[in-house]
Amino acid sequence: MHSNWRWQKAEIDIIAEHNKQIVFIEVKTRRSSRFGNPSEFVSIKKQELMRDAAEAYLDQHNLPNELRFDIIGIILNSRDKKIEHIQNAF
């Protein structure tokens, strides 16, 4: 549906539809998991901004309120490539 959608101070990386739900996705990429998995870097503040932006998106596009928030964590380096998809992350 959309990528890098902005509303006020928030940006939603990917907005998609899956099984009649609107899915708001945050993508976090890191070079290693040395300091934790990429998904652990989605702060409470970021979650709040995404919730507010999601409400605005649903209102602007006159969509039903069936939604979920996912996180895609990516580790990319020369010897390790890992993708983790967390549905209903928050």
C-alpha positions as CSV (number, residue, x, y, z in Angstrom):
1,M,0.0,0.0,0.0
2,H,2.6,2.6,1.1
3,S,6.2,2.8,2.3
4,N,7.9,5.5,4.3
5,W,4.6,7.1,5.1
6,R,4.9,10.3,7.2
7,W,2.5,12.0,9.6
8,Q,3.7,14.8,11.8
9,K,6.8,13.4,13.6
10,A,6.1,9.8,12.8
11,E,7.2,7.7,9.9
12,I,5.9,4.2,9.2
13,D,8.2,2.1,7.1
14,I,5.7,-0.1,5.4
15,I,1.9,-0.1,5.4
16,A,0.4,-3.3,3.9
17,E,-2.8,-5.3,4.0
18,H,-2.9,-9.0,5.1
19,N,-6.0,-11.0,5.9
20,K,-8.3,-7.9,5.9
21,Q,-6.0,-6.2,8.4
22,I,-4.0,-3.1,7.8
23,V,-0.5,-3.9,8.9
24,F,1.9,-1.1,10.1
25,I,5.5,-2.3,9.9
26,E,8.7,-1.0,11.5
27,V,11.9,-2.2,9.9
28,K,15.1,-2.2,11.9
29,T,18.4,-3.1,10.3
30,R,21.7,-3.7,12.2
31,R,25.1,-5.1,11.3
32,S,25.1,-7.5,14.2
33,S,23.2,-8.7,17.2
34,R,26.0,-7.8,19.5
35,F,23.9,-5.2,21.4
36,G,20.6,-7.1,20.9
37,N,18.2,-8.0,18.2
38,P,17.1,-5.2,15.9
39,S,13.5,-5.6,17.1
40,E,14.6,-4.6,20.6
41,F,15.4,-1.1,19.3
42,V,11.8,-0.1,18.7
43,S,11.3,2.2,21.6
44,I,8.1,2.9,23.5
45,K,8.2,6.4,22.0
46,K,8.4,5.0,18.5
47,Q,5.4,2.7,19.3
48,E,3.4,5.6,20.5
49,L,4.2,7.6,17.3
50,M,3.3,4.7,15.2
51,R,-0.1,4.2,16.9
52,D,-0.9,7.9,16.4
53,A,0.2,7.8,12.8
54,A,-1.8,4.6,12.2
55,E,-5.0,6.3,13.5
56,A,-4.4,9.2,11.2
57,Y,-3.8,6.9,8.3
58,L,-7.0,4.9,8.9
59,D,-8.9,8.2,9.2
60,Q,-7.4,9.7,6.1
61,H,-8.1,6.6,4.0
62,N,-11.5,5.9,5.5
63,L,-10.4,2.3,6.5
64,P,-11.8,0.0,9.2
65,N,-9.9,-0.2,12.4
66,E,-8.7,-3.7,12.0
67,L,-4.9,-3.2,12.3
68,R,-1.8,-4.7,13.7
69,F,1.8,-3.6,14.3
70,D,4.7,-5.8,13.1
71,I,8.4,-5.4,13.4
72,I,10.9,-6.8,10.8
73,G,14.4,-7.1,12.2
74,I,17.3,-7.5,9.8
75,I,20.9,-8.4,10.5
76,L,23.2,-7.8,7.6
77,N,26.9,-8.3,7.6
78,S,29.5,-10.1,5.6
79,R,29.0,-13.5,7.3
80,D,25.5,-13.3,8.7
81,K,22.1,-12.5,7.2
82,K,19.0,-12.9,9.3
83,I,15.5,-11.7,8.9
84,E,13.0,-11.9,11.8
85,H,9.3,-11.0,11.3
86,I,7.4,-10.4,14.6
87,Q,3.6,-10.2,14.0
88,N,1.5,-8.3,16.6
89,A,4.7,-6.9,18.1
90,F,3.0,-4.3,20.2
